[in-house]
Amino acid sequence: MQTSTSIKTWSAFITAITQAFGSTKVQELAFEQLKWYKQTVNQSITQYYDKIIELCKKVDPVMPDSLKLKYLMVGVKESLKMHVALQDPKTTEAFLLSAKKIEDVLSITKTNNELSDNDITIINATGYQNQVRDRATFTRTSNNKFNQKNPWNANASRTRTNSSQGIPVGNNANRQNKFSNSTRSTQKLGACYNCGTPGHYARDCTRPHFQ
């Protein structure tokens, strides 16, 4: 009733009621959030900028741009803060432009570093495989050269191989060959297997065995 003469429209009435009886709780909460708000690790600079500007408007719809800029600088993450400060932006729009450029450059650098690490891993793995292959080739070549310079070593290796396969070598082979030849001759002549004399069998032989 006291202001009825100055309030002529509905919008003017709402403004007057809000100013006279409206709660300041929303403004206080926005101010507390604005003081402590920080850019998170996965939050882009654009998202951070929009959030700070929104809180500034809730706290004070006519807040000066210089004060908004201070809040932006305080809460930006450390990886961007130093680079943006070197650009010395004078307005909130200049802050956003500089911060976006720096964020893009850092993102490209990080991607290149990750690719470089993968390339180094691949190169190391390839180098290790080449070393193993070269070592095996060197070992075979060295063994061949050593055998060429030392024939007795190659003969000894073949002798060991033949022995492991059950093939008689050396004096043992000669003795076995002689025994086999003697046995075949005895069988052809019909002689005694014990003494070699024809006319009787080994079971009837009176001579000592293998005398």
ZADO-1210 file (C-alpha; in nm, 4 decimals, padded with zeros to 6 digits):
<atoms>
<atom x="00.0000" y="00.0000" z="00.0000" code="MET" pos="1"/>
<atom x="00.2910" y="00.2311" z="00.0734" code="GLN" pos="2"/>
<atom x="00.4375" y="00.1829" z="-00.2765" code="THR" pos="3"/>
<atom x="00.1169" y="00.1405" z="-00.4679" code="SER" pos="4"/>
<atom x="00.1655" y="00.4705" z="-00.6390" code="THR" pos="5"/>
<atom x="00.5056" y="00.3622" z="-00.7858" code="SER" pos="6"/>
<atom x="00.4109" y="00.0049" z="-00.8829" code="ILE" pos="7"/>
<atom x="00.2100" y="00.0167" z="-01.2035" code="LYS" pos="8"/>
<atom x="00.2889" y="-00.3209" z="-01.3681" code="THR" pos="9"/>
<atom x="00.3102" y="-00.6896" z="-01.2691" code="TRP" pos="10"/>
<atom x="00.6827" y="-00.7153" z="-01.3395" code="SER" pos="11"/>
<atom x="00.7514" y="-00.4115" z="-01.1225" code="ALA" pos="12"/>
<atom x="00.5460" y="-00.5721" z="-00.8458" code="PHE" pos="13"/>
<atom x="00.7532" y="-00.8961" z="-00.8655" code="ILE" pos="14"/>
<atom x="01.0787" y="-00.7013" z="-00.8492" code="THR" pos="15"/>
<atom x="00.9641" y="-00.5030" z="-00.5512" code="ALA" pos="16"/>
<atom x="00.8461" y="-00.8144" z="-00.3643" code="ILE" pos="17"/>
<atom x="01.1722" y="-01.0000" z="-00.4351" code="THR" pos="18"/>
<atom x="01.3850" y="-00.7125" z="-00.3132" code="GLN" pos="19"/>
<atom x="01.1809" y="-00.6614" z="-00.0005" code="ALA" pos="20"/>
<atom x="01.1145" y="-01.0188" z="00.1079" code="PHE" pos="21"/>
<atom x="01.3346" y="-01.2458" z="-00.1057" code="GLY" pos="22"/>
<atom x="01.5819" y="-01.4858" z="00.0610" code="SER" pos="23"/>
<atom x="01.9577" y="-01.4308" z="00.0261" code="THR" pos="24"/>
<atom x="02.0314" y="-01.8007" z="00.0895" code="LYS" pos="25"/>
<atom x="02.0814" y="-01.8838" z="-00.2807" code="VAL" pos="26"/>
<atom x="02.3248" y="-01.5971" z="-00.3198" code="GLN" pos="27"/>
<atom x="02.5223" y="-01.7021" z="-00.0140" code="GLU" pos="28"/>
<atom x="02.5516" y="-02.0635" z="-00.1320" code="LEU" pos="29"/>
<atom x="02.6650" y="-01.9487" z="-00.4760" code="ALA" pos="30"/>
<atom x="02.9287" y="-01.7257" z="-00.3183" code="PHE" pos="31"/>
<atom x="03.0666" y="-02.0105" z="-00.1034" code="GLU" pos="32"/>
<atom x="03.0814" y="-02.2385" z="-00.4060" code="GLN" pos="33"/>
<atom x="03.2510" y="-01.9692" z="-00.6132" code="LEU" pos="34"/>
<atom x="03.5237" y="-01.9144" z="-00.3525" code="LYS" pos="35"/>
<atom x="03.6280" y="-02.2815" z="-00.3462" code="TRP" pos="36"/>
<atom x="03.5490" y="-02.3954" z="-00.6979" code="TYR" pos="37"/>
<atom x="03.8453" y="-02.5539" z="-00.8795" code="LYS" pos="38"/>
<atom x="03.8819" y="-02.6953" z="-01.2278" code="GLN" pos="39"/>
<atom x="03.8934" y="-03.0767" z="-01.2158" code="THR" pos="40"/>
<atom x="04.1439" y="-03.2922" z="-01.4039" code="VAL" pos="41"/>
<atom x="03.9010" y="-03.4103" z="-01.6726" code="ASN" pos="42"/>
<atom x="03.7078" y="-03.0821" z="-01.6986" code="GLN" pos="43"/>
<atom x="03.7711" y="-02.8801" z="-02.0119" code="SER" pos="44"/>
<atom x="03.8517" y="-02.5112" z="-01.9892" code="ILE" pos="45"/>
<atom x="03.5215" y="-02.4247" z="-02.1598" code="THR" pos="46"/>
<atom x="03.3187" y="-02.6164" z="-01.8991" code="GLN" pos="47"/>
<atom x="03.5157" y="-02.4534" z="-01.6193" code="TYR" pos="48"/>
<atom x="03.4661" y="-02.1049" z="-01.7673" code="TYR" pos="49"/>
<atom x="03.0896" y="-02.1501" z="-01.8066" code="ASP" pos="50"/>
<atom x="03.0551" y="-02.2708" z="-01.4453" code="LYS" pos="51"/>
<atom x="03.2491" y="-01.9766" z="-01.2983" code="ILE" pos="52"/>
<atom x="03.0518" y="-01.7216" z="-01.5012" code="ILE" pos="53"/>
<atom x="02.7242" y="-01.8853" z="-01.3915" code="GLU" pos="54"/>
<atom x="02.8228" y="-01.8636" z="-01.0222" code="LEU" pos="55"/>
<atom x="02.9348" y="-01.5041" z="-01.0638" code="CYS" pos="56"/>
<atom x="02.5936" y="-01.4070" z="-01.2003" code="LYS" pos="57"/>
<atom x="02.4191" y="-01.5774" z="-00.9092" code="LYS" pos="58"/>
<atom x="02.6338" y="-01.3935" z="-00.6592" code="VAL" pos="59"/>
<atom x="02.6058" y="-01.0568" z="-00.8308" code="ASP" pos="60"/>
<atom x="02.4274" y="-01.0041" z="-01.1632" code="PRO" pos="61"/>
<atom x="02.6279" y="-00.6871" z="-01.2217" code="VAL" pos="62"/>
<atom x="02.9669" y="-00.8184" z="-01.1037" code="MET" pos="63"/>
<atom x="03.2474" y="-00.6377" z="-01.2888" code="PRO" pos="64"/>
<atom x="03.4452" y="-00.8330" z="-01.5472" code="ASP" pos="65"/>
<atom x="03.7738" y="-00.7752" z="-01.3626" code="SER" pos="66"/>
<atom x="03.6402" y="-00.9586" z="-01.0546" code="LEU" pos="67"/>
<atom x="03.5143" y="-01.2498" z="-01.2680" code="LYS" pos="68"/>
<atom x="03.8626" y="-01.2741" z="-01.4193" code="LEU" pos="69"/>
<atom x="04.0172" y="-01.3063" z="-01.0731" code="LYS" pos="70"/>
<atom x="03.7881" y="-01.5966" z="-00.9857" code="TYR" pos="71"/>
<atom x="03.8762" y="-01.7637" z="-01.3158" code="LEU" pos="72"/>
<atom x="04.2490" y="-01.7351" z="-01.2495" code="MET" pos="73"/>
<atom x="04.2250" y="-01.8655" z="-00.8929" code="VAL" pos="74"/>
<atom x="04.0409" y="-02.1867" z="-00.9791" code="GLY" pos="75"/>
<atom x="04.2063" y="-02.2897" z="-01.3068" code="VAL" pos="76"/>
<atom x="04.4171" y="-02.6084" z="-01.2809" code="LYS" pos="77"/>
<atom x="04.7917" y="-02.5791" z="-01.2298" code="GLU" pos="78"/>
<atom x="04.8896" y="-02.7170" z="-01.5704" code="SER" pos="79"/>
<atom x="04.7208" y="-02.4155" z="-01.7326" code="LEU" pos="80"/>
<atom x="04.7568" y="-02.1441" z="-01.4685" code="LYS" pos="81"/>
<atom x="05.1225" y="-02.0509" z="-01.5318" code="MET" pos="82"/>
<atom x="05.0810" y="-02.0466" z="-01.9114" code="HIS" pos="83"/>
<atom x="04.7649" y="-01.8342" z="-01.8938" code="VAL" pos="84"/>
<atom x="04.9256" y="-01.5946" z="-01.6446" code="ALA" pos="85"/>
<atom x="05.2127" y="-01.5366" z="-01.8888" code="LEU" pos="86"/>
<atom x="04.9560" y="-01.4294" z="-02.1497" code="GLN" pos="87"/>
<atom x="04.8224" y="-01.1720" z="-01.8983" code="ASP" pos="88"/>
<atom x="04.4588" y="-01.1624" z="-02.0202" code="PRO" pos="89"/>
<atom x="04.2690" y="-00.8434" z="-01.9394" code="LYS" pos="90"/>
<atom x="03.9119" y="-00.9706" z="-01.9890" code="THR" pos="91"/>
<atom x="03.7242" y="-01.2953" z="-01.9332" code="THR" pos="92"/>
<atom x="03.6960" y="-01.3467" z="-02.3100" code="GLU" pos="93"/>
<atom x="04.0742" y="-01.3084" z="-02.3481" code="ALA" pos="94"/>
<atom x="04.1227" y="-01.5579" z="-02.0650" code="PHE" pos="95"/>
<atom x="03.9047" y="-01.8185" z="-02.2396" code="LEU" pos="96"/>
<atom x="04.0781" y="-01.7684" z="-02.5751" code="LEU" pos="97"/>
<atom x="04.4299" y="-01.8060" z="-02.4303" code="SER" pos="98"/>
<atom x="04.3374" y="-02.1013" z="-02.2094" code="ALA" pos="99"/>
<atom x="04.1769" y="-02.2914" z="-02.4989" code="LYS" pos="100"/>
<atom x="04.4881" y="-02.2510" z="-02.7158" code="LYS" pos="101"/>
<atom x="04.7161" y="-02.3681" z="-02.4361" code="ILE" pos="102"/>
<atom x="04.4884" y="-02.6641" z="-02.3600" code="GLU" pos="103"/>
<atom x="04.4976" y="-02.7722" z="-02.7266" code="ASP" pos="104"/>
<atom x="04.8782" y="-02.7511" z="-02.7401" code="VAL" pos="105"/>
<atom x="04.9186" y="-02.9539" z="-02.4202" code="LEU" pos="106"/>
<atom x="04.6750" y="-03.2157" z="-02.5471" code="SER" pos="107"/>
<atom x="04.8712" y="-03.2579" z="-02.8728" code="ILE" pos="108"/>
<atom x="05.2008" y="-03.2793" z="-02.6815" code="THR" pos="109"/>
<atom x="05.0614" y="-03.5477" z="-02.4507" code="LYS" pos="110"/>
<atom x="04.9350" y="-03.7520" z="-02.7465" code="THR" pos="111"/>
<atom x="05.2744" y="-03.7315" z="-02.9194" code="ASN" pos="112"/>
<atom x="05.4528" y="-03.8424" z="-02.6011" code="ASN" pos="113"/>
<atom x="05.2248" y="-04.1452" z="-02.5686" code="GLU" pos="114"/>
<atom x="05.2931" y="-04.2392" z="-02.9309" code="LEU" pos="115"/>
<atom x="05.6663" y="-04.1981" z="-02.8750" code="SER" pos="116"/>
<atom x="05.6552" y="-04.4305" z="-02.5730" code="ASP" pos="117"/>
<atom x="05.4770" y="-04.6967" z="-02.7786" code="ASN" pos="118"/>
<atom x="05.7303" y="-04.6590" z="-03.0591" code="ASP" pos="119"/>
<atom x="06.0187" y="-04.6990" z="-02.8126" code="ILE" pos="120"/>
<atom x="05.8598" y="-05.0170" z="-02.6756" code="THR" pos="121"/>
<atom x="05.8243" y="-05.1615" z="-03.0260" code="ILE" pos="122"/>
<atom x="06.1815" y="-05.0654" z="-03.1161" code="ILE" pos="123"/>
<atom x="06.3169" y="-05.2257" z="-02.7990" code="ASN" pos="124"/>
<atom x="06.1248" y="-05.5479" z="-02.8628" code="ALA" pos="125"/>
<atom x="06.2458" y="-05.5617" z="-03.2238" code="THR" pos="126"/>
<atom x="06.6036" y="-05.4966" z="-03.1162" code="GLY" pos="127"/>
<atom x="06.5882" y="-05.7787" z="-02.8618" code="TYR" pos="128"/>
<atom x="06.4609" y="-06.0237" z="-03.1245" code="GLN" pos="129"/>
<atom x="06.7393" y="-05.9188" z="-03.3607" code="ASN" pos="130"/>
<atom x="06.9990" y="-05.9694" z="-03.0872" code="GLN" pos="131"/>
<atom x="06.8701" y="-06.3228" z="-03.0181" code="VAL" pos="132"/>
<atom x="06.8743" y="-06.4085" z="-03.3886" code="ARG" pos="133"/>
<atom x="07.2237" y="-06.2615" z="-03.4388" code="ASP" pos="134"/>
<atom x="07.3557" y="-06.4497" z="-03.1332" code="ARG" pos="135"/>
<atom x="07.2219" y="-06.7804" z="-03.2690" code="ALA" pos="136"/>
<atom x="07.3755" y="-06.7142" z="-03.6126" code="THR" pos="137"/>
<atom x="07.7089" y="-06.6193" z="-03.4562" code="PHE" pos="138"/>
<atom x="07.7104" y="-06.9408" z="-03.2492" code="THR" pos="139"/>
<atom x="07.6485" y="-07.1638" z="-03.5519" code="ARG" pos="140"/>
<atom x="07.9113" y="-06.9811" z="-03.7584" code="THR" pos="141"/>
<atom x="08.1691" y="-07.0037" z="-03.4794" code="SER" pos="142"/>
<atom x="08.1090" y="-07.3776" z="-03.4381" code="ASN" pos="143"/>
<atom x="08.1472" y="-07.4386" z="-03.8121" code="ASN" pos="144"/>
<atom x="08.4744" y="-07.2421" z="-03.8255" code="LYS" pos="145"/>
<atom x="08.6077" y="-07.4264" z="-03.5205" code="PHE" pos="146"/>
<atom x="08.5255" y="-07.7644" z="-03.6731" code="ASN" pos="147"/>
<atom x="08.6966" y="-07.6658" z="-03.9980" code="GLN" pos="148"/>
<atom x="09.0162" y="-07.5698" z="-03.8126" code="LYS" pos="149"/>
<atom x="08.9984" y="-07.8778" z="-03.5848" code="ASN" pos="150"/>
<atom x="08.8858" y="-08.1824" z="-03.7882" code="PRO" pos="151"/>
<atom x="08.9431" y="-08.4130" z="-03.4941" code="TRP" pos="152"/>
<atom x="08.6674" y="-08.2313" z="-03.3061" code="ASN" pos="153"/>
<atom x="08.4198" y="-08.2865" z="-03.5886" code="ALA" pos="154"/>
<atom x="08.5213" y="-08.6562" z="-03.6081" code="ASN" pos="155"/>
<atom x="08.4775" y="-08.6883" z="-03.2336" code="ALA" pos="156"/>
<atom x="08.1323" y="-08.5363" z="-03.2609" code="SER" pos="157"/>
<atom x="08.0349" y="-08.7798" z="-03.5346" code="ARG" pos="158"/>
<atom x="08.1789" y="-09.0653" z="-03.3304" code="THR" pos="159"/>
<atom x="07.9695" y="-08.9665" z="-03.0301" code="ARG" pos="160"/>
<atom x="07.6636" y="-08.9366" z="-03.2512" code="THR" pos="161"/>
<atom x="07.7181" y="-09.2812" z="-03.4006" code="ASN" pos="162"/>
<atom x="07.7728" y="-09.4284" z="-03.0563" code="SER" pos="163"/>
<atom x="07.4479" y="-09.2787" z="-02.9316" code="SER" pos="164"/>
<atom x="07.2681" y="-09.4343" z="-03.2313" code="GLN" pos="165"/>
<atom x="07.4068" y="-09.7844" z="-03.1527" code="GLY" pos="166"/>
<atom x="07.6590" y="-09.7930" z="-03.4445" code="ILE" pos="167"/>
<atom x="07.9867" y="-09.9701" z="-03.3394" code="PRO" pos="168"/>
<atom x="08.3017" y="-09.7646" z="-03.3877" code="VAL" pos="169"/>
<atom x="08.6793" y="-09.8120" z="-03.3521" code="GLY" pos="170"/>
<atom x="08.8211" y="-10.1462" z="-03.2220" code="ASN" pos="171"/>
<atom x="08.4776" y="-10.2628" z="-03.1114" code="ASN" pos="172"/>
<atom x="08.3603" y="-10.2475" z="-03.4706" code="ALA" pos="173"/>
<atom x="08.6632" y="-10.4445" z="-03.5900" code="ASN" pos="174"/>
<atom x="08.6129" y="-10.7160" z="-03.3289" code="ARG" pos="175"/>
<atom x="08.2466" y="-10.7492" z="-03.4104" code="GLN" pos="176"/>
<atom x="08.3225" y="-10.7666" z="-03.7840" code="ASN" pos="177"/>
<atom x="08.5843" y="-11.0417" z="-03.7282" code="LYS" pos="178"/>
<atom x="08.3438" y="-11.2421" z="-03.5117" code="PHE" pos="179"/>
<atom x="08.0684" y="-11.2065" z="-03.7703" code="SER" pos="180"/>
<atom x="08.3028" y="-11.3168" z="-04.0528" code="ASN" pos="181"/>
<atom x="08.4219" y="-11.6194" z="-03.8489" code="SER" pos="182"/>
<atom x="08.0639" y="-11.7197" z="-03.7730" code="THR" pos="183"/>
<atom x="07.9614" y="-11.6949" z="-04.1392" code="ARG" pos="184"/>
<atom x="08.2660" y="-11.9045" z="-04.2480" code="SER" pos="185"/>
<atom x="08.1898" y="-12.1728" z="-03.9873" code="THR" pos="186"/>
<atom x="07.8291" y="-12.1906" z="-04.1026" code="GLN" pos="187"/>
<atom x="07.9350" y="-12.2372" z="-04.4662" code="LYS" pos="188"/>
<atom x="08.1836" y="-12.5231" z="-04.3878" code="LEU" pos="189"/>
<atom x="07.9473" y="-12.7121" z="-04.1497" code="GLY" pos="190"/>
<atom x="08.2118" y="-12.6986" z="-03.8762" code="ALA" pos="191"/>
<atom x="08.1755" y="-12.6811" z="-03.4981" code="CYS" pos="192"/>
<atom x="08.0821" y="-12.3382" z="-03.3713" code="TYR" pos="193"/>
<atom x="08.3085" y="-12.3901" z="-03.0672" code="ASN" pos="194"/>
<atom x="08.6410" y="-12.5083" z="-03.2117" code="CYS" pos="195"/>
<atom x="08.5854" y="-12.4608" z="-03.5839" code="GLY" pos="196"/>
<atom x="08.6675" y="-12.8277" z="-03.6673" code="THR" pos="197"/>
<atom x="08.4304" y="-13.0006" z="-03.9100" code="PRO" pos="198"/>
<atom x="08.2676" y="-13.3330" z="-03.8345" code="GLY" pos="199"/>
<atom x="08.0792" y="-13.2574" z="-03.5135" code="HIS" pos="200"/>
<atom x="07.8493" y="-12.9994" z="-03.3548" code="TYR" pos="201"/>
<atom x="07.9262" y="-12.7551" z="-03.0794" code="ALA" pos="202"/>
<atom x="07.7206" y="-12.9541" z="-02.8272" code="ARG" pos="203"/>
<atom x="07.9476" y="-13.2602" z="-02.8847" code="ASP" pos="204"/>
<atom x="08.2737" y="-13.0614" z="-02.8809" code="CYS" pos="205"/>
<atom x="08.5249" y="-13.1819" z="-02.6170" code="THR" pos="206"/>
<atom x="08.7473" y="-12.8761" z="-02.6300" code="ARG" pos="207"/>
<atom x="08.7081" y="-12.6041" z="-02.3675" code="PRO" pos="208"/>
<atom x="08.4787" y="-12.3188" z="-02.4674" code="HIS" pos="209"/>
<atom x="08.6636" y="-12.0317" z="-02.6440" code="PHE" pos="210"/>
<atom x="09.0101" y="-12.1846" z="-02.5756" code="GLN" pos="211"/>
</atoms>
